[in-house]
Amino acid sequence: MSQTPRLNRRMIGATLIAAATGYSGTAHAIPAFAAQTGMHCSACHIGFPQLTPYGRMFKLQGYITGGTFPTWKNFALRKL
């Protein structure tokens, strides 16, 4: 049995994976939580991905602070 068909399948698979992971859109990061809370990013972040004690508490509480959003339905929306 020849190794050529197996090698071809592996090459095709590797090429497809490389093409799928190599193509990504531009990231448009915005300080959404800073806009939500009115606080600077440094209130929660020491450096990516390190959080301050306040940042850890903010994360554990579902990214809400001060009762600004209803706690009965915490969810996130993504702009398409």
NORQUI-V854191 format. One record per helix or strand of 2 or more residues. SS is the DSSP state (~ for helix, > for strand). FROM is the first residue (numbers start at 0). TO is the last residue. If there is no record, write none. Layout:
# NORQUI-V854191
ss->SS from->FROM to->TO
ss->SS from->FROM to->TO
This chain:
# NORQUI-V854191
ss->~ from->3 to->21
ss->~ from->31 to->36
ss->~ from->40 to->42
ss->> from->44 to->46
ss->> from->49 to->50
ss->~ from->52 to->59
